[in-house]
Amino acid sequence: MPPRPKAGRPLAAHQAALSIAYGAGLRGAEVAALKISDIDSERMLLRVERGKGGRYRNAMLPADLLPLLREWWKAGRQQGVMHSGGWVIC
Protein backbone atom coordinates (compact mmCIF):
# COMPACT_ATOMS: atom_id res chain seq x y z
CA MET A 1 0.00 0.00 0.00
CA PRO A 2 1.53 3.39 -0.98
CA PRO A 3 2.13 5.92 1.79
CA ARG A 4 -0.54 8.55 2.25
CA PRO A 5 0.48 12.15 1.46
CA LYS A 6 0.96 14.43 4.41
CA ALA A 7 -1.55 17.24 4.80
CA GLY A 8 -0.24 20.67 3.96
CA ARG A 9 1.60 22.25 1.08
CA PRO A 10 2.01 19.34 -1.40
CA LEU A 11 -1.61 18.25 -1.16
CA ALA A 12 -2.95 21.82 -1.39
CA ALA A 13 -0.62 22.63 -4.30
CA HIS A 14 -1.69 19.50 -6.19
CA GLN A 15 -5.36 20.24 -5.60
CA ALA A 16 -4.91 23.81 -6.84
CA ALA A 17 -2.95 22.66 -9.91
CA LEU A 18 -5.47 20.01 -10.90
CA SER A 19 -8.39 22.36 -10.29
CA ILE A 20 -6.82 25.03 -12.51
CA ALA A 21 -6.08 22.52 -15.26
CA TYR A 22 -9.56 21.03 -15.24
CA GLY A 23 -11.61 24.14 -14.43
CA ALA A 24 -9.90 26.54 -16.83
CA GLY A 25 -8.90 23.99 -19.47
CA LEU A 26 -5.16 24.61 -19.17
CA ARG A 27 -2.44 22.17 -20.14
CA GLY A 28 0.09 20.94 -17.58
CA ALA A 29 2.90 23.18 -18.80
CA GLU A 30 0.54 26.18 -18.79
CA VAL A 31 -0.44 25.50 -15.18
CA ALA A 32 3.21 25.16 -14.17
CA ALA A 33 4.07 28.50 -15.82
CA LEU A 34 1.11 30.40 -14.34
CA LYS A 35 2.14 33.37 -12.18
CA ILE A 36 0.17 35.31 -9.60
CA SER A 37 0.14 38.32 -11.92
CA ASP A 38 -1.60 36.20 -14.60
CA ILE A 39 -4.78 35.96 -12.51
CA ASP A 40 -7.32 38.71 -13.19
CA SER A 41 -9.98 38.22 -10.52
CA GLU A 42 -11.96 41.31 -11.57
CA ARG A 43 -12.51 40.09 -15.14
CA MET A 44 -12.34 36.40 -14.08
CA LEU A 45 -9.58 35.57 -16.56
CA LEU A 46 -6.26 33.74 -16.54
CA ARG A 47 -3.58 35.06 -18.89
CA VAL A 48 -1.75 32.13 -20.44
CA GLU A 49 1.66 33.07 -21.80
CA ARG A 50 3.44 30.89 -24.32
CA GLY A 51 0.71 28.29 -24.55
CA LYS A 52 0.44 25.79 -27.36
CA GLY A 53 2.16 27.18 -30.43
CA GLY A 54 3.89 29.90 -28.37
CA ARG A 55 0.75 32.06 -28.36
CA TYR A 56 -0.75 34.20 -25.64
CA ARG A 57 -4.38 33.67 -24.71
CA ASN A 58 -6.91 34.29 -22.00
CA ALA A 59 -8.75 31.43 -20.29
CA MET A 60 -11.93 31.82 -18.29
CA LEU A 61 -11.51 31.59 -14.52
CA PRO A 62 -14.47 29.67 -13.08
CA ALA A 63 -16.13 31.45 -10.16
CA ASP A 64 -15.81 28.41 -7.88
CA LEU A 65 -12.05 28.21 -8.55
CA LEU A 66 -11.27 31.71 -7.24
CA PRO A 67 -11.93 30.85 -3.54
CA LEU A 68 -9.65 27.79 -3.85
CA LEU A 69 -6.87 29.93 -5.34
CA ARG A 70 -7.28 32.51 -2.58
CA GLU A 71 -7.13 29.76 0.04
CA TRP A 72 -3.94 28.38 -1.56
CA TRP A 73 -2.51 31.94 -1.66
CA LYS A 74 -3.08 32.38 2.08
CA ALA A 75 -1.69 28.94 2.96
CA GLY A 76 1.32 29.42 0.69
CA ARG A 77 2.08 32.84 2.17
CA GLN A 78 1.94 31.43 5.70
CA GLN A 79 4.29 28.60 4.73
CA GLY A 80 6.66 31.00 2.98
CA VAL A 81 6.45 29.31 -0.43
CA MET A 82 4.20 31.86 -2.17
CA HIS A 83 5.59 35.23 -3.25
CA SER A 84 3.65 38.08 -4.85
CA GLY A 85 5.57 37.95 -8.15
CA GLY A 86 6.06 34.20 -8.17
CA TRP A 87 4.34 31.21 -9.65
CA VAL A 88 0.98 29.93 -8.49
CA ILE A 89 2.21 26.35 -8.17
CA CYS A 90 5.60 26.24 -6.46
Secondary structure, 3 states (H helix, E strand, C coil): CCCCCCCCHHHHHHHHHHHHHHHHCCCHHHHHHCEHHHEECCCCEEEECCCHHHCCEEEECCCCCHHHHHHHHHHHHHHCCCCCCCECCC
